[in-house]
Amino acid sequence: MQKLFRRLMDTQYLTPAHINGFDNYKYSAIDTSPLSQYVMHPFWNWLVKFFPRWFAPNLMTFLGFLFGAMNLVLLSYYDWNFEASSGEEGSTPIPSWVWLCTGVNIFLAYTLDGIDGKQARRIGLSGPLGELFDHGLDSYTAMLIPTCLYSIFGRSRVYSVRPMRMYYVCLTVYFNFFVSHWEKYNTGILYLPWGYDLSMWGSTAMYLVTWWMGFERWKFELPLGSYGTLPLGNVMEAVLHVSAMANLPLVIINVYNSYAHRTGRMLSFWEAIRPMWPFLTFFVILLVWPYVSPNDIMEKDPRAIFMLSGTIFSNVSEKQFEMPPFCCGGRRCAKDLELEKSNEGGRESLKDTIYTTASEYERPLSLKFYARHDWPYFNCTSQEVRGIREKLDPASLQNERKIASHDEGVEEKFEMKHGTPQPVTVNQIYGWYSDRAYRYLKRDRGTFCRLIVSQMSVTRCEAWHWQTPMFVMSFLVSLWLPLLERPLLYMLLIVTTLSHWQYGASVVNQMCEHFNRVCFTVHKRVPQEEMLSKGKTLLAEKIGQPEKQQHEELLKKKD
């Protein structure tokens, strides 16, 4: 059993190409929320100074998630079917101390989520491992917040909403989280939504009011004059919808501006919306299932539906995908291989440039140059970039004033006369290149998976999720054999949850191994001196390998 567990945890989901992407990753986010800027960040900057430097940022992140998960566990135990606060006959109210715990827990989760990055920068441990770990757990939290809030109002027929309508709120929150990372996938910048800070403050206040005054305090209707009255539960439903969807216009504007000002990845339309397909697939399945359920599954077991939808959403949002087929690492493009196979022009033909832009350029930077040389060095200094260009493609420097300057950081506008514009920024290079992956052999393309890792490593996202057939089959079988609907629902919940946990733990373990980190401490896995010694040994072996191969070839010829 121990060996099986170790093998599961050691599963290698990230390829060397993924690791290269994370090696070159730099965090880029914009937070314009007044509540965050003028209240929370000053508070967090003051608070983080009280934590010892040996307190690992990832431990803060995980503890914050556990506080949120504890709320789900407590409320699931006392209110599985959301009936405890309904006020209906036969219901048992949730103990008041539970509301106090939930209020404290949600504030602690919010605080730890706000200071983990500050602690990482404070002790010099900020990097892609911490951000991936943070965003992966945040994608799970998107289910925890609305599900726990529903227990305050319950499924009252007068003062609240039915489970199906609360389910719409959950789907709206999932969409808001997903579209924020889809925005970064296209723009290269994570614009933090305002709704998160407001929802955390609002949740804390509501839990504490419920603890102090009881859930009955929320059982009243707002007078609307001639329009009648509006139950407070319906007001809460509307507030959650608005706070979740208020970010959508800004997302559209930011993505549009990234194309208009040529600062994003410049993906084609179909490549830009590619990450949406798995999300929309599960969105449709999990929306239609409760509607056509032969057993009215949403009324009988809403919490299981909420948890299943949140888990598969987190899985779709978090999982990784293969890098586009860059030719670094010794790979050659399909054109190279075709020429070599047909032996047209001999070895000299392999030096031919694949032109990609307007004919007015004497020799623009070629596809091969970006694929082979610019990708491993996209975070180099300007001097290093110039050195690479002088060594590998010196003629491209003649067009330097027609390309965004890597040396001075100045973009000079020029007229494009071709459907495929010359890449002028790092993001454009990746977007332009991944759009043209068909130029490369299919076996070199690898497999593509999900969103958070994709926008962090600037790679292509897959349009298919491996669990989709399982969900479709379970849905169809439940229609055919209604008796199996609930067992199938719980089977999906268990399988999805365990596979998601296994995936997340394996990816974190693999990244810790690569970055020589222990996840929940500030220590190295291997001492720095030993790492340097190992690196020198590998480098010596790599340098000596060609000589060894030549020696073996000479021995074969003599034989």
N, C-alpha and C positions, 0 to 999 in steps of 0.2 A: 504493500500500500504506500509506503514511504517513497519507494522508487517511482511508482506511478505518479504520485503527487509532484515529485521533483521533475519528472519528464514533462508534465503538463506546465509547470512553471517555467521550464527552460525552453518552451516552444519559441522558435525564432520567427516572429511575425515581421520584423523590420529587416529589410534587405540592406546590403552595403550602400545602395543608392539612397535609401531613407536616411541612413546614418550620415552620409555626406551632406544631405540637406539640413539635418539638425546641427551639424558642425558649423554650418555657415549661417545659421538662423540668428536674426536680431529682432528683439521685441519692438513692436511699433503699435502704439495705442493712443487714442485721444479721448479724454474724459472731460466733457463740457458741463456736466451736471452741477448746478450751483450748490446743491446740498452736499455733493461729494467734495467739490473744490474748497468751499468756505467753511464747512463744518467737519466732515468726516476725515479728510486728509490731514488737516492740522491736528485733530484728535489722535489719529493713528500715528502720525509722526512723533507725537509726544509719548504715546503709549509704548511704542516699539522699543524705546530706550530702556524700559524696565525689564525687558527679556534678556537673559544671559546670551552671550554669543555662541554658546554651545547648543542652544535650542534650535533644532533644524527647521528651516522654513517648510519643508514637506510635512513635517510632523504637525506644524500649525494648520496646514491645509487639511490634513486628514482628521485632526481633532475637530476642526470646524465642521467638516462633513458629518462626523459621528454625532455631533450635537444636533444637527438637523435630522439625521436618521433616527436618533433617539425619540424625537417628537413623533415620527411615523410609527415607531414601535409602541410607544405609550398609547397613542390614540387608536391604533389598530386593536390593541388589547381591550380597551374600554369601550370602543365604538366602531366595531368592524363594519357595520352596515349603515353608518351615519344616522342612526336613529336615537342616540342618547340625548341629543340636544333638540330633538324635534318637539318635545313637550307633549307628545301623544301618550295616550293611556298605555301602561305597561312598559314604558321606556325607563331605563335607569340612567340618571345623569352622571356625567363624568365627574370624579372627585375634583374639588377646587384646587388642590395642590398640583394636579396635573397641568392646569392652565398656568400656574406660576412657573412650573418647570419649563413648559413650552415657550413662554415669554423670555425667560432667561436664556434658554438654549438657542433660540433663533437670533438673539442679540449677540451671543458669544460666537455663533457660527458666522454672522455678518462681520464681526470685528476681526476674527482670526483670518477670514478670507481677505480682509482689507490690509492686514499687516504682514501676511506671509511674504509678499513680494518685497516689501520694505526691509524685512529682516534679511532676505536673500541678498539684496543689494548692500545692506549694511555690513555683512560679513563676507562679501565677495563670492556668493554662490548662486547668483542669478543665472538662468540659462534655460534652454528649451525643455529640460527634464521637469523643472518646477512648473513651467507654464502649461505643459501638456497634462501634468498631474492635476493641476488646478482646474483647467477647463474641462477635463474629463469628469471630475467630480461635480463641477458646476452643472454639467449637462444632466446629471442625475437629480440635482437639487431642483431643477425646473419642475419635476413631478412632485417633490416633497412639499413645496410651498402651497400650491392651491389645494392639494389633497388634504393637508392638515387644516387649512383654513375652513374647509367645508364642514368640519366637525363642530365649529362654533355655531353654525346655523342649523345643521342637520337637514334632513329631507322633510321639513315641515310643509304641509300642504297649503299653509296660509302665509307664513312669514319667510319662507325660503324658496328655493328652486329645486326641481327634481334632479336626480343624478345625471340624467342625460344632458341637461343644460350646464351643469357643472363640468361635465366631460368636455363640452365645447370650450369652456374656459381653459381647461388643461391643454387642449390641442392648440389654442391660441398662444399660450405661453410657450409651448414647444416650438411653434412656428417662429415666434419672436427670437428665441435663442438661436435657432438654426439659421435664420436669415441674417443675424448679426455676423455669424462666422462665414456665411456665404458672401457677405459684403467684403470681408477681409480676403476671402479667396480670390475676389476679382480686383480689389483695390490695393491689397497689401497692407492695409491699416485696419486695426480693430477699433471701431467707434463704439465706445461703451454706452449702452442705452440708459436713459434717465430712470426708466421704470424700475430697475433693479433696486436702487437706493430707496425709492419711495415704497416699494413693496416690502422691503425688510423693516423699515421704520413702521409702516402701517401694520404689519403682522405682529411686531413686538407690542405695539400699543393695544391692538385688539385682544391679544392673549391676556395682557395684564388687566384690561378692563373686565374681561370675562372672569378672571380670577377674583377681582375685587367686588364686582356687582352681580356675578352669575350670568349664565347664558340667557336668562330671561330678559336681561337688559336690552338684548337685540330684537326682542319680539314686539315690534311695533311698526306702524305704518306712517309714512310721511304724507301729510295732507297736500293735495295738489289743486285745491279749490274745486272748480267745476269739473276737473278731470278725475276726481275721485281721490284715491290714496295709492301709495306705492310702498310695498313691503321693503324693509331695510335689506333683506336678503337679495332682492332684485337690484337694489342700488349697488350692493357689493359686487354682484355679478357684472353690472355695467362698468364699474370702476376697474375691475380686473381686465375686462376686454379692452377698455380704452388704454390703460397703462401698458398693456402688452402690444397693442397695435399702433400706438403713437409713434413708435420708432420707424415704422415702415416707410413713410414719406421721406424721412432723412436717408434711409438706406438707398432708396431709388435715386435721390439727388446725388448722393456720394458716388454711387456707381456710375451715374451719367457723367458727373464731372471728371471721373477718372478716365473716361473715354474722350471727353471733350478736350481735356488738358493733357491727354496722353501720359498720365502718371500711373495708370494701373497696368494690368497684365495684357490688356488689349486682346482678350480672347474673342473668338467668334461668338455669335449668339448661342449656338448649340453647345459649344464648350462652356460658355458662361453659366448656362442653366443646368449643365450636366449633374452637379451635386443634388439638384432638386428631385431627380427621378426616384431614387430609393425612398426619400422622405415622403413624396406624394403617393408612392405605391402603398406604403404602410398606412399613411393617412387615410386613403380611400378604404383599405381593408378594415381598419379599426373603426371607421365611421359607419360603414355599411353593416358590419356584423351586428351591432346592437339594434339597428333598425329592423333587420329581417330576422332577428333571433327567434326561434320557435318557442323558447322558454322565457322570453323577456329578460335576458341575462343581465341587462343593466340595472333593472329593479331588484333582481335577486342577489347580485354580487358585484356592486359597482366598484368596490375597492380593488378587487382583482383586475378589473378592466383598467382602472387608473394606473395601477402598478405595472401591468403588462405594457401599456402604451408608453409610460415613462421610461421603462427599461429598454425597449426596442428603439425608442427615439434617441436615448443616450448612446446606444450602440451604433446607430446610423451616423450620429454626429461625431463620435469620437474616433472610429476606426480609421486605419491608415490605408494608403494606397501606394502602389508602385510608382517610382519616379518615371517620368517620360524617358524615352530611350536615348539619353545622352550618350555620346560616343566615348566619353572619358573612360579610363580604365582599360584601354586597349581595344574597345569595340570599334568597328568601322561601319560607316553607313551603307545602306543597301546599294547605292550607286557604286561605291568602292568595290563591294563584293561582286556585283554584276560584271564590272569591267575586268576584274581579276579572273573571274570564271571564264569569260569569253576571250580573255587575253588580247583585248583590243588595245593597241597602242603600247603594250608592255607596261612596265612599272611606272613609266613617266606619266601615263594617263591618270594614275591615281592622284596626281597633283592638281588635276583640273578643278577649278573653282565652280561651285554651284551658285550661280548668281541669284539674288533674291530681291533686288530692288530696281529702281529706275535705271534705264540704260545710260542716263547722263553721267553716272558714276563710272570712273575709269576702272576701279576695282573695289567695290564695297566690301565690307566685312562679310565673309562667306559663312554659309551654314556650318561648314566644317569648323571654322574658327570658333564660333559660338559654342558648338556642341563639344568640341574637344578641349578647348583652351579656356574660354571665358567662364564656363560653369564652375570649375573647381575653385576659381579665384574671384567670385563675384563680390566678396567682401574685402578684397585686397585694397591697399592704399593706392592713391593715384599714381605714385611712382612705380609701384609693382605692376599696375595695369599697363602703364606705358612701356615698362620693360618687356612684358609679355608680348605686347603688340609689335614692338621693335624686333623682337626675336622671331616671332612666328608669322606675322603678317605686316611687314614694314610699309607696304604700299598703302595700307588703309590709313596711315597717318596723313596722307595727302588730302584726304577728305575730312580731316578732323574738324574743320570749321563748319561742315555741313551736318555734323553729328553732335549730339549733346556732349559737351566737354566733360570728360572724366577728370581732367586736371584742375579746372577752375570751378567746376560745379555750375556752369552756365549753359543753358540750353538756347541755341540759336535757331530760330525758326527758318524753315526752308520749305519750298513747294514740293509736294509729293506728286509724282506723275505715274504711279504704279499702284495696283490694287493691294499689293503687299508692302506696306511702308517699312522703311529701314528702322530697326529697333533703336531706340534712343535712350532707354532707361533699362535698369536691371529687370524690373517687372515686365516690361515689354518683351525683353529677350525671352523670358520663360513662356509668356503667353503666346508669342509668335511661334516659338519653337514647338510647344505642345500641340498647337493647332495643326502642325505639319508632321505629326508623328507617322502618318501613312508613308512617308518617304523611307521609313526604316523597316527592316525585316520584322515580321510578326513575332518571331520567337524572341526578338530583342525588346519587345514592348512590355513584357511581364504582365502582371495583373494589377488592376487599379481598385482601390477601396475608398474609404469615406472621408469626412470633411475636416475635422480639426487638424489632424496630422497633415492633410493636404495643403491647407492654407499656411501652415507653419513651415512646410518644406517646399512650398511653391511647386506643387506637382499636380498631376491630373487626377481627378476624382472619378471613381467608378460609377456606373449607372445601374448597378445591380447588386442586391444584397443576398447572401447565400441562404438566409432564413426565409426568403419570400415564398418558395414552394411549400415549405412547412406550414406557413400561415395560411396560404391559399387552400391547401389540402384540409387543414383542420376546420377552416370555415365551411368548406363544402360538405365535409363529413357531418358537421354539426347540423347542417340543414337536412341532410339525408337521415341521420339517426339522432334526433333531439336528445335522447337519453345520454349521449356521450358529450354533449356540448360543454357542460361544466367540467368534467374530467379533462377534456381537451384544453380548455381555458387554463386550468392549473398546470397541465403538462407544458404548455407554451410558456407560462410564467416561470416555471422552474428551469426549463432548458435555456430560455433566453437569459435569465439572471445568472445562472452558473457559467454559461459560455461568455457572457459579458465580463464577469469577474475574472475568469481565467484569462481572457484576452488582455484586460487592463493590467493585471498583475504581471503577465508575461512581458508586455511591452515596457512597463516600468523597470522590470528586472533587467531586460536587455539594454535599456538606455543607461541604467546604473552601471552595468558592466562596461559599457563603452566609455562612459564619462568617468569611470573609476570612482564611483560614488556609492555610499551606503544610504539608502533612501531616507531613513528617518534619523540619521545622525549627520554631523558635519565632517565625519572622518572619511578618509579614502579607503577603498577596498584593498588596494595594494599600495605600500609606501612609494612615495615619489621616486626615490632612488632606484627601487626595483623596477618601476615602470620605465625609467630612462635606460636602465641596463637592458631590459627586454627590447626596447625600441631600437637600441644600437645593434643588438644581435640580429633582429629582423632586417634592419637596413643592410647590414653586412651580408646577410644571406641573399638579399635581393640584388645587391651589387655583384656578388659573386656568381649569381645564377647564369647569366649569359656566358661567362667564361667556362663554367661547368658544362653548359650545353655544347659549346664549341669543342671542348675537349672530348666529349662523348661522340660527337659527329666525326672527329678525326680518327678516333679509335674504330668506329664502324667502317670508315673508308679503308683503313689499313686491313681490317679483317676481310 
